[in-house]
Each structure stands twice: as C-alpha cells, then as structure tokens.
Amino acid sequence: MASGQQKAQQNLDAFQVWVATQQDDDFKQIVFRGQLSRIEVAKAVGCGKSALNQNSDLRKSLKQLEDNLRDKGVLPPLTDTAKKETDKPKQYDNTANRKALDSKRLSALEAENIELKTKVKELECKLERFGELSETLSEMGFMPR
C-alpha cells in the first residue's frame, strides 16, 4: 500500500501527464466560474477533489496552469477582489442553509398570496353581482326583507 507522500507524488505525476496531453480548447470546455472545474480536473487526473486542495505541490501546479491559461487568454483574468482573496480561506456561513430555506418558503408564500388575492377578487365580483340581484328581487317583492 502506498504511503500518503507516494500517493501525493502519483497524483502530481498524473496531473502533469494530463496537462501535457491537453490543448487550450480542452481547457476551455472545463472552465467553471473563471477557473478550471476542480471536479473535472480531479476526474481527469484520477484523484479525489480533496487532493487538489490538500496536496500543496498539486495545488501550486494547478494555480500555475491557471495563471498560464490566463496569460494565453483561455481563462478570464482575475478581478482585484479575487487577487486579494486568493490565499485566504473562505469564511463559513452557518446561515446559508437557513437563508435558502427562508427564500424557498418566501417564494411559496408569495405564490399562495397571489392566488388568494385573485380568488378574493373573483368572490367580491360574485358578491357584488348577487347583491344587486338580491336587491332587485327584494324591490320586486319576491323576497322578504
């Protein structure tokens, strides 16, 4: 069984072989949000997506590849914000799940509200029409007041 360092080296070697066999058009097909799709790269290399983040040599090679592709115009240039945030870890948002649920619930409630408003309008129209009919019948003496 291979040790962690051996596996890391095997993944780096596989990555370098994969990069050597790709053309610019191949890279363009796996661009996602301004960078190479980590999932697609991991599939092509034959390693886990976590290896792209945890293996420092592999992470550096991938960053260098993306920088070279940006220089060639294959990938879009980094924004100023992205350049500043490159090495910083993303802050965990523990409210993201709650926000998604609230947003979904809000959409459902808004749709229900629109349906109910329409129904109220229809019923008000019917009530107005039947109120006039009741008044007319009452005036004619067909109905007791």
Secondary structure as UniProt FT lines:
FT   HELIX           4..20
FT   HELIX           24..28
FT   TURN            29..30
FT   STRAND          31..32
FT   TURN            33..34
FT   STRAND          35..36
FT   HELIX           38..45
FT   HELIX           49..54
FT   HELIX           56..72
FT   HELIX           80..85
FT   TURN            94..95
FT   HELIX           96..140
//
